[in-house]
């Protein structure tokens, strides 16, 4: 008899389990913590992990979770986990000015999907909001969430873009993400703010991510475009733990760090593995290109060690969740997109 799927609370508990590295980091970091954009796909997991890591370290500090909280229940859920929820529209300078101080800031706010239909809003969220935040928290250390989409496509025969690879401007979204980094860099230089650009690509969990997209299509007999060919991924729990540890590596000028798993993953191979688990052949379309968006994460692996969940384990977890009819966030990653339009 198959097990029932994990519910949202159980999944968040799994995602927010602090690693030894995260616990060690908060033990050494002084001051309070703030997660800006806590209402997004990863913000809740990060804020709750911070709270749990502080408790495990025996250290007293406040964890603030800041969002507009368009879903009021999210505020209560955070408070129940020991996170101090603060309502704020980060595009409103007056509201930003009223935020409490925090020595350690995780900046997760931003917009990706909907860029094609409302590029002006994406520019506001990804460049103007960073300007307000960077000035308000000039005396903090800041980890700025960015994306591997700031890089150009690189040959699949190599290890992917490194932190030294020059940025590209492939579409409005990628351009605004470069803009976000440039704005934070400007104010870091102006005020001496220790900062780290956290270039993340393909954080995955049971309800969202490229594995969910691929597995769902295989399970339901839908075609999968394999033109992108290869990609990277990282378990969201590992991504959160690394974000916490990155607070110890902020620098001025800002440090750039690629955050993803250590392996280059073939899209067609993942589809085949899901097909084997589901007992049905995947429907593949397109031909793998010679270039892709993929990143070399060897520097972050050197700093933080191996990830805690392997690709095989993640595929198994996602397959079980899909097969059991578990709740999904309903937000496709558009992993196959090669024109930068979202």
N, C-alpha and C positions, 0 to 999 in steps of 0.2 A: 504494500500500500504506500503510495507516495505521500510525502509530508506536505502539510499546508505551507504556502509561501510565507516568508518573513513579512511582518507588517512594517509600516514606515518607522515606528519607534524602534523595533528590533534592528532594522537596517541602520538607523542613525547611531544606535549603540555600537554596532559593529564598526561603522566608519569612524567613530570618535574615540575608539580605544587608543589611548596614547602609547607610543612606542617608548622604549628606554631612552632613546635619543631626545625625544620631545620632553620627557620628564627631566632629564639632565639639563636641557636648555633653559627651561623656566626656573629651575633651581638657581641658575647663575644670572638670570636677567633681573634687573631691579625695576621696580615700578609696576604700574597697572598695564593692562592690555586692552586694545580696542580692535574690533573687526568691523570695518566699514564695508557695507554691502552684505550684511549678514543674512539677508533674506534670499540670496541667490542659491544656485545649485550646490555650492561648496561651503558657503559662509556658515551655515548652522553647524556642520560637522567640525569646522575649524574652531568655532567659538566654544563648542562643548568639549572638544579635545583639550583646548587650553584650560578650561575649568577643571577637567578631570586630571590633567597633568599637574596643575598647581596643587590640587588636593593630594595627589600621590606623592608630590615632592614635599608636602607639609609646609607649603609657603602661602602666606596670606596675601592676596592681591585681588583686585576687581577685574573681571572680564566684561567689557562693554560690547554689546552687539547693536550696531547702528543700521537702521533701514527705514524706509517709509512705512513698512508693515501694512501693505495693501491687504494682506490676509491677517486680521487681528489675532486669530488663534496662534499664529506663529510667535507672537510676542509672549503669550502665556506659556507656550511650550519651552521657549528659551529660559524664561524666568524659573520654570519648574526644574531646569537643569542647572540652576545657579548662575546663569548669565544675566547681567543687568541690561535689559533691553531699553534702547533709547530711540525714539521716533525722530527722524530727521530727513528732510529732503536735501540731499547733498548738493543740489543745483541752486539752493537758496543760500546766499552768502550770510544772511542774518541768522539762519538756523545753524549753519556750520560754526559760526562764531560762538554759539552758545553750547557747543559740545564740551564735555568735561575733558580735562587734560589726560593724556596717557603717554607713558614713556615708550610703549611698544605698539606700533600700529601696523595692522595687516590691511592693505587696501585691495578689496575685491570688487569694488563698484565698477560698472561698465555696461556697455550694450554691444551686442553682436547681431542677434537675429532681429530682423526688421530694418536692417541698415539700407537695403535696397529700396524699400518703400518710404523710409524717412531718414535719409542720410543726415539731415540737419540735426535731428535729435541725437544721433550717434556721435556727431562731432561735439555737441554740448556735453554729453555724458562722458566722453572719452578724452576731452581736452580741457573744457572749462571747469568741470568738477575737480579734476586733478589740480588745477591752479588754486582753487579755493582751499582744498585739503592740504596741499603742500605748504601754503602760507600759514594756515592755522596750526599745523603740527610741525613747524620748522624746528622745534627743539626735541622732537621725538626721533626714534629710529623707525624707518618705514620700509616694509617689504611691499613692493608694488607688483601686483599680479599683472602679467603681460601674457604673451602668446607666441608660439612657434610660427604663427602666421606672419610675423614681422620679417621672417627670412624669405629668401627666394627659394624656388624649387631647386633641389640639389640632386645629383645623380644617385640612383638607387644602388649603384655599384659601390658607393662609399658609405661612410658612417653617418652622414647627414650633416646639417649645419652645426658649426661650433659657435661658441660665444664670440669668436673673432670674425665670423662671417658678416659682411656688410648687410644692413637691412634692405628690404625691398618695399615697394608700395603697390602690392597686387590687390587693387580694389579699394573701395571706400573704408571698409572695416580695418584692413591691415594698415592703411594710411593713418586712421585715427589712433590705432594702437601705437604706431611709431610716434604720433603726436603726444600721446599720454606719456611715453617714456621721455620724450624731449622736454615736456613741461616739468615733470618731476626732476629731471636732470638740471634744468635751469635754476629751479629754486634750491636744489641741493647745493649747487655751486654758490648761489647768492647767500644762503644762510648757513652753509656747512652741515646740512642735515645728512646723517649717515643713512644710505638708501641702498636697496638691492632690487634689481629688475628680475622678477621671477617669471621666466619664460616657460610657461607650462603648455604642453600639448597632450591632449587626450587623457584626461583624468576620467576613470570609469568606476561605476558602482553597479548595483543590481537593477536600478530603475532608469538609468541614463548612461549614455556613452556609446562609443563606436561598437563595442561588443554587443550591446543591447540591440543596436540598429541592425547589425549583421545577423545575429541570432534570430531576431524577430522575422526578418525577411526569409531566412532559411525555413523556419518553422511554418510560415504561412505561404510558402511557395512563391515568394515575390522575387523579382530579379535583383541582382546585386551588380552594380557597375564596378569593375575592378581596375578601371583606368588609372586610378591613383597608385595602385600597385602595392606600396608599402606604407607603413605608419608606425608610430610608437604609441605606447600607452603606459599608464601607471594607475594602480589602485588608489582611489580617492583618499583612503586612510593614510597611505604612504605620502601622498601629495600634501595632506594637511600636516603631517609630522615634519616633513621637510620645510614647509612654510614656517613653522614654529622655530626650527633650528636655524633657518635663514636669518632670523633676527640677530643671531650672534655674528653674522657675516656681512652685515650692512657696512658700507664704506663710503668714503667721499674722495674722489669721484665715485658715483654709484657702481657697485659690482653687478655684473650680468651673469645669470646662472640659468642654464637649461635644466628644466625639471621634467623628466619623463623616465620610462623604464630603460634598461640598458640594451634592449634588443631591438633590432629592426624586424618588423613583423609583416609577413606577406598576407595581403588581404584575402587572396584566394585560398591560402592554407587555412586561415581562420574559418572561412565559410565551409571548407571541407570538414574541419573538426566538428563544427556544429551539425553538419549533415550526418556525420557518423553517429553523434549522440541522439539525433532526432530520427534517424532511420530514413532519411530522404536526401536525395541529391540536390545540392544548391544549384540555382539557376544563375549562371554568371554571364555578364555581358561586357563588351569592351575588351580592349587589349592593354595589359599593364604598360604604362609609359616608362620611359627611361629616367624620368625625374619625378620627385615627389616632395611633399612637405614632410620632412623627418629630421630629427635632431640628435646630435651626439651628446649624451648626458654623462659622459665619463667623468667630468669634473665634479658634478653633484654626487655621483656614486663614490668618488674618491673621498669627498667630504663626509657623506652621511652613511656610506655602506650600502649593502644590497637591499633591494625592496623585500617586503615581507610576503608578498603573494606572487606566485609564478603565473605565467600565461595559462598554463593548463588548469591551474586552480581557479583562475578567474573565469575561464570559459565554462568550467563545470558549475560554478556558482550561478552564473548568468543563465546557463541552460536549464538548471533546476528551477530557477525563479520564473523563467518564461514558460516552461512546461507546466508549472503549477498555476499559471494564470495570475502571477503576482502583479502588484500595482506598478505601473510605469509612469514616468513624469510626462510622457507625450511630447518630448522636445527632441526631434531628430538632430543629430550633430552635423548633418550634411558633409560627412567625411569625404564624399566623392567630389565635392566642389573644387574645380581647378581655375575658376575665373575670379575668385575672391568676392563673389556676390552672395550676400546672405539676406 
